[in-house]
Amino acid sequence: MLQDSSWTTPTLGGGPLDHPKLKADLVFMEYPTGGAVSAFSSISWCACLSYNDYDDNVSLMTKNVLDGFILL
């Protein structure tokens, strides 16, 4: 049995200035034929969606991309 479970919960404080190797790559491409591609390369992207009752930047970007796909 684990006595110390602190390693199971990542708790990086700060931001890119505190952790220069911390990043996420975002891609959005539209094709002339009407298709589009969106990719968020962050392991914790889905985990961040519900932060602050879904009132956060990750949820807003996801909503904007999905709304854009609906309009295509």
C-alpha positions in Angstrom: 0.0 0.0 0.0 1.3 3.5 -0.8 2.1 5.6 2.2 2.7 8.8 0.2 0.5 9.4 -2.8 1.8 12.9 -3.6 3.5 11.6 -6.7 0.2 10.6 -8.2 -1.1 14.2 -8.4 1.0 16.5 -10.6 1.2 19.9 -9.0 3.4 22.2 -11.1 3.1 25.7 -9.8 3.8 28.8 -11.9 3.9 29.0 -15.6 6.4 28.9 -18.5 8.7 31.4 -16.9 9.1 29.1 -13.9 9.2 26.0 -16.0 10.7 26.9 -19.5 10.3 23.3 -20.8 6.5 23.3 -19.9 4.5 23.7 -23.1 1.6 22.6 -25.2 1.5 22.6 -29.0 -1.7 23.7 -30.7 -2.5 23.1 -34.3 -5.4 24.3 -36.4 -5.4 24.0 -40.2 -8.1 24.6 -42.8 -7.9 22.9 -46.2 -9.1 24.6 -49.4 -11.5 21.7 -50.0 -13.4 22.5 -46.8 -11.8 20.2 -44.3 -10.0 21.2 -41.1 -7.7 19.7 -38.5 -7.3 20.6 -34.9 -4.9 19.1 -32.4 -4.0 19.9 -28.8 -0.9 18.0 -27.7 -1.2 18.2 -23.9 -1.6 15.1 -21.8 -3.8 17.0 -19.4 -6.0 18.9 -21.9 -9.1 16.8 -21.1 -8.4 17.0 -17.4 -8.3 20.8 -17.6 -11.7 21.1 -19.3 -13.7 21.0 -16.1 -11.5 23.4 -14.1 -13.3 26.4 -12.6 -16.7 24.8 -13.6 -15.7 24.9 -17.3 -15.0 28.6 -17.2 -11.4 28.6 -18.4 -9.2 29.1 -21.4 -9.0 25.4 -22.3 -12.8 25.0 -22.4 -13.1 28.2 -24.4 -10.6 27.1 -27.0 -12.2 23.7 -27.3 -15.7 25.3 -27.7 -14.4 27.7 -30.3 -12.8 24.9 -32.3 -15.9 22.7 -32.1 -18.2 25.6 -33.0 -15.9 26.2 -36.0 -16.2 22.6 -37.1 -20.0 22.8 -37.0 -19.9 25.8 -39.3 -17.6 24.1 -41.9 
